[in-house]
Amino acid sequence: MKRLWLLRHAKAEPATDPLTDIGRPLAARGIRDAVTIGARLQRHRMRPALIVASPAARALHTAQLVADAVDYPRENIVLEQRLYLAAPGTIVDIVTAQSATVEALLVVGHNPGLSELVQELSPTFDVDDLPTAAIVGLEYPGALAWTDIEHADPTVAYYDFPKNTGSAVTRR
């Protein structure tokens, strides 16, 4: 079974110049939120076999803070240039290119691409716009390789975000 976790980067400092957008750091709230989400993943024993992140400073820092929380080595985070502001199709291309030996994959990226991808993969999931530091966990029980997810119907097994005060697991 393949498990795909899609994590929107945490809250970043406001953009002041479109030319330096890729370098925007996390805001103090973003740091707190990324640590919170990481701790929740650890509590649920959700440890990815691979973390792939956008090279944007805010996405990489989010990935690093989550990696720290789940005891994943920061140096093993894979930076994927194409994830920076990626459209859903590009994200799928990145996911399906991963090794079949990877059972649990965490992708850290940006909106609107991540929100649109979640809607495409699971149209009945009723979140139109993922908040910052939100994570959606999709399970593909019959998938043996990542290429199998393109024509499969996933189960939304996990959804959480920093301001969530209820249970994060939403098996549907």
C-alpha positions in Angstrom: 0.0 0.0 0.0 1.2 3.5 -0.9 0.7 6.4 1.5 1.0 9.9 0.1 1.1 12.8 2.5 0.7 16.3 1.0 1.8 19.1 3.2 1.3 22.8 2.4 4.2 24.9 3.7 3.7 26.7 7.0 2.9 30.5 7.2 5.6 32.6 5.6 6.7 36.2 5.9 4.7 38.4 3.5 6.1 38.9 0.0 7.8 42.2 -0.5 9.2 41.6 -4.0 8.0 39.0 -6.5 11.6 38.4 -7.6 12.6 37.2 -4.1 9.5 35.1 -3.4 11.4 31.8 -3.4 13.5 33.1 -0.5 10.6 34.1 1.8 11.3 32.6 5.3 8.7 31.2 7.7 7.0 33.6 10.0 7.2 32.9 13.8 3.7 31.4 13.6 4.8 29.2 10.7 7.7 27.8 12.7 5.3 27.0 15.6 2.8 25.5 13.2 5.3 23.3 11.4 6.6 22.0 14.8 3.0 21.3 15.9 2.2 19.3 12.7 5.4 17.4 13.1 4.7 16.5 16.7 1.2 15.3 15.7 2.6 13.1 12.9 5.1 11.7 15.4 2.3 11.0 17.9 0.4 9.1 15.2 3.7 7.3 14.3 3.5 8.7 10.8 7.1 8.6 9.5 7.7 9.0 5.8 10.2 6.9 4.0 11.0 9.9 1.8 10.4 13.6 2.0 10.4 15.6 -1.2 10.2 19.4 -0.8 10.0 22.5 -2.9 13.3 24.5 -2.9 11.5 27.6 -1.6 12.9 28.6 1.8 9.4 28.4 3.5 8.8 24.9 2.1 12.2 23.5 2.9 12.1 24.9 6.4 8.7 23.4 7.0 10.0 20.0 5.7 13.1 20.3 8.0 11.0 21.0 11.1 8.6 18.1 10.4 11.6 15.9 9.6 13.1 16.7 13.0 9.9 15.8 14.8 9.5 12.5 13.1 13.2 11.6 13.3 13.8 11.8 9.6 17.4 13.0 8.7 17.3 16.5 7.3 20.1 15.6 4.8 17.8 13.0 3.2 15.2 15.6 2.2 15.1 15.7 -1.6 14.7 19.1 -3.1 12.6 19.1 -6.2 12.9 22.3 -8.3 9.6 21.5 -10.1 7.6 21.6 -6.9 8.0 25.4 -6.6 4.5 26.7 -7.3 3.7 23.4 -9.1 0.5 22.6 -10.8 -1.3 19.3 -9.9 0.0 17.5 -13.0 3.6 18.3 -12.1 3.1 17.1 -8.6 1.7 13.8 -9.9 4.7 13.5 -12.2 7.0 13.9 -9.3 5.1 11.4 -7.1 4.8 8.8 -9.8 8.6 9.0 -10.5 9.4 7.8 -7.0 10.8 4.3 -6.4 8.3 1.6 -5.7 10.3 0.7 -2.6 9.1 3.9 -1.0 5.8 3.1 0.9 5.2 6.5 2.6 6.0 9.7 0.7 5.7 13.2 2.1 5.5 16.1 -0.4 6.0 19.6 0.9 4.8 22.3 -1.5 2.5 25.2 -2.2 -1.0 26.3 -3.0 -2.9 26.4 -5.2 -1.3 23.3 -6.6 -1.7 21.1 -3.5 -5.3 22.0 -2.9 -6.2 21.5 -6.5 -4.4 18.1 -6.5 -6.3 17.0 -3.4 -9.6 17.9 -5.1 -8.6 16.0 -8.2 -7.4 12.9 -6.4 -10.3 12.8 -3.9 -13.3 14.9 -5.2 -15.5 14.1 -2.3 -13.0 15.5 0.2 -14.6 18.9 1.1 -11.6 21.2 1.6 -11.3 23.7 -1.2 -8.2 25.5 0.1 -5.7 23.9 2.4 -4.6 26.2 5.2 -0.9 26.8 5.8 0.8 23.8 7.4 -2.2 21.6 6.5 -1.5 17.9 5.7 -3.7 15.5 3.8 -2.8 11.8 3.9 -4.0 9.6 1.1 -3.9 5.8 1.1 -3.8 3.6 -2.0 -4.4 0.1 -0.7 -3.9 -1.7 -4.0 -0.9 0.3 -5.2 2.4 -1.5 -5.5 4.1 1.3 -7.4 3.6 5.0 -7.4 2.5 4.9 -11.0 -0.5 2.9 -9.8 -2.0 6.0 -8.1 -2.8 7.7 -11.4 -5.9 5.5 -11.9 -6.7 4.6 -8.3 -9.2 6.0 -5.9 -7.5 6.9 -2.6 -8.9 7.0 0.8 -8.4 10.2 2.8 -6.9 8.7 5.9 -5.5 11.8 7.6 -6.2 15.5 7.6 -4.8 17.9 10.0 -3.9 21.6 10.3 -2.5 23.7 13.1 -5.8 25.2 14.3 -7.5 21.8 14.4 -8.8 21.1 17.9 -10.5 17.8 17.0 -9.3 14.5 15.9 -6.9 14.6 12.9 -7.6 11.1 11.6 -10.5 11.2 9.2 -10.7 7.8 7.6 -13.4 8.0 4.9 
